Every structure is written in C-alpha cells, then in structure tokens.
Amino acid sequence: MLIDTHAHLDFPDFDADLNQVLARAKDAAVSRIITIGTNGVSNRRAIELAERYRDVYAAVGIHPNSVTEEPDQSFQQLERLLKHPKVVAVGETGLDYHYLPHSANLPFDGYGKVEFGESSDVLLGVEIKRQASIAKQAEAFHQHLELAAATGKAVVIHQRDAWNDTIDILREYAGRVRAVMHCFNGDTSQMQEVINLGYLVSFTGIVTFKNAAEVRDAAKAVPIDRIMVETDAPYLAPIPNRGKRCEPGFVRDTASFIADLKGMSLGDFAHHTTENARRFFELD
C-alpha cells in the first residue's frame, strides 16, 4: 500500500471525475491521500472532501503566494479547523520568492528604459514591494509553525527560490515540530540539511524527469526512515505520464522509480514510506 502525502483534490481539475480518480488510486494500491488546503476557501473544501471520502485526510494552511490576499482572521480560522478529526497537518506553508516583483518584470521600451516614471524610482518601488512580500510570507510561516507546535500537528513546507531563508526559519523550530519539505527538488547537500534538522523530505514525479539528476541523487541517498512520496496532483505527473494531469494513482510510478534507485523492491519501499507517513501524520 502507498500513501499520497500531498495532492490538491479540491482544485477544479478534479471537479468532473473525482470519484473515478479515487477509484484509480485504489486500483494502484494507494490507501490514503492527504489533500492540501492553500487558502480559506481551499481549506474548507479540503475538509469537505475528507468528510466525504473515508481514505482522504486534509491539511489546512495558507500558501505563501496567498498570504497577502487572505483576511487578518485567517489564522484564527486555521486554529479552529485544526480541531477537525480528519485534519492531520498544518500547511502548506513556507516561502516562495519565484513570483515576487523584481526588475526583470518591469515594462521596457525598445531602448532599455522603463516605460513609465524615473527608472530609479520604479526600481525602488519594486524593491519595497518585494521586501514587503518577503516579510509577509515570513510572518505567516512563523504563524503556521507556531500553530503546529501548539497543536502537535505535522507541518507541510513549501519552498521555491527561497532555500536559505526557509532553512533559517525551520532551524528555529527543530525539535518542536514534525515537518516535511514537500516536493523536494534540491540536491543531496540540501536534503542533508533537512534531515539534520530532524525533518523529512517528500518526492514528486520530478525525480523521474530526465533533467533531475541531482534530485535522483538525493532520493537515492536519503535514509529510508526520512522519505515520503507524493503527487502534488494535478501537477508534476511522473514519467510515463508527464504532461498529463497528475492524479494520486500516479504516486505508484514515483515510488517504483525511487525503489529502483535505492535497490529495493516496490513492496519494501512502499512499506517503509507508508509507515513513515502514518507516523508523521498520526494516521490510524
């Protein structure tokens, strides 16, 4: 049996055929799915799905790209939602600098000049917005981690183009929370940083991609008691389904690929990753 530790079943990609998607997951020996909330509406939808389907559990949080759009009372709502018996984690939360405003996004004319205002003033304005966004994400990240520490729930970490800042914040909570670096796409040294802090790493279909040699090295090297697998559905479908809508049943392809990397049978690898996920999320 396998557990898909990170999917987004509440996304509209699954509105038309969720029952069939879950049936295919069951056929692929996926015994449980953690569906991840990303904002207030998504959190409520994730819980509704967990209530409707016996093998679906929920995580609730505010994605770093959504923190500036959520009302101030969102974290009070999170605290209430975390009391639901099928909510097993906080998150996803973390830092994402990929979409922050920066000078490369400014509109230029054909002569390399910014099309509006004084270029120095525009660049200063962009930097102010960038730093404000970074500060807001960090504040929300701390709030999620404090909730996880207070409630004893696991916490699901997202990071993109923000590795050092993410690790610096996580270092403050080592020993206080159970955390997983979801959708791990780093190298072996970064994997070791996470493991040294006592956290776990989780791999998506990225590990099967031809240009992901460093991710494969990390998956091969990670201790078997510190690894989980996920789809991040509807994104990142593994080979041989790359380019298609990803769905929870595809976690079997990712697990099989990593099992081969580690010289294990799929059965042994599935047993270990399932036990890791059961302990991490405190599933029965």
HUPEQUI-V188959 format. One record per run of one state. SS is the DSSP state (H for helix, E for strand, L for the rest). FROM is the first residue (numbers start at 1). TO is the last residue. If there is no record, write none. Layout:
[[SS & FROM & TO] [SS & FROM & TO]]
This chain:
[[L & 1 & 1] [E & 2 & 7] [L & 8 & 11] [H & 12 & 14] [L & 15 & 17] [H & 18 & 27] [L & 28 & 29] [E & 30 & 36] [L & 37 & 39] [H & 40 & 52] [L & 53 & 55] [E & 56 & 60] [L & 61 & 63] [H & 64 & 66] [L & 67 & 73] [H & 74 & 81] [L & 82 & 86] [E & 87 & 96] [L & 97 & 102] [H & 103 & 105] [L & 106 & 107] [E & 108 & 108] [L & 109 & 113] [E & 114 & 114] [L & 115 & 118] [H & 119 & 151] [L & 152 & 153] [E & 154 & 160] [L & 161 & 162] [H & 163 & 171] [L & 172 & 178] [E & 179 & 181] [L & 182 & 187] [H & 188 & 196] [L & 197 & 199] [E & 200 & 203] [L & 204 & 204] [H & 205 & 208] [L & 209 & 212] [H & 213 & 221] [L & 222 & 223] [H & 224 & 226] [E & 227 & 229] [L & 230 & 232] [E & 233 & 233] [L & 234 & 247] [H & 248 & 261] [L & 262 & 265] [H & 266 & 281] [L & 282 & 284]]
